[in-house]
């Protein structure tokens, strides 16, 4: 099909109803996980010619700034890199610009997304899981949320590499007529504020 990437998401420590389904990974578990994902990436490259891009995910074992940075230390960039999802990083209190600055060679793929900080504060206070947060509208269309996308786009453009990016907004359940107008407004916004990134 001409694909070049395979995006891999971590297993979840919290279930769809917000319940804790397994303990968070300790230092040894993070190291073991890094070795496993590196080996997965090696095999995917050898057998299918695809580059593995790992997607940190809210309520997943790789979600916060700390766990993302630990993951990058524990994995081999020859076999696996980062699918930088700006929404999930912001949802988990991370700093997208810092990740781009510190690990420019590990950014292999991008999901552009924003989080509504007001809704995020509410769901954090309520202690609900990510699925419920999405149902409450935690993900929003640009430029209504965080992170600010123009600085992120500028930082990505400064890497001077060919990056594949998908613009997303998690929204479920969702009436079928809702996404298209949002996509059209988002495309218009990115074309106006995209810096050195072609949309």
Buried (B, 14 or more C-beta within 10 A) or exposed (E): EEEEBBBBBBEBBBEEEBEEEEEEBEEEEBBEBBEEBBBBBBEBBEEEEBBBBBBBBBBBBBBBBEBBBBBBEBBBBEBBBBBBBBBBBBBBEBBBBEBBEEBBEBBBBBBBBBBBBEBBEBBEEEEBBBBBBBBBBBBBBBBEBBBBBBEBBBBBBEEEEEBEBEBBBBBEEEEEEEBEEBEEEBEEBBEEBBBEBEB
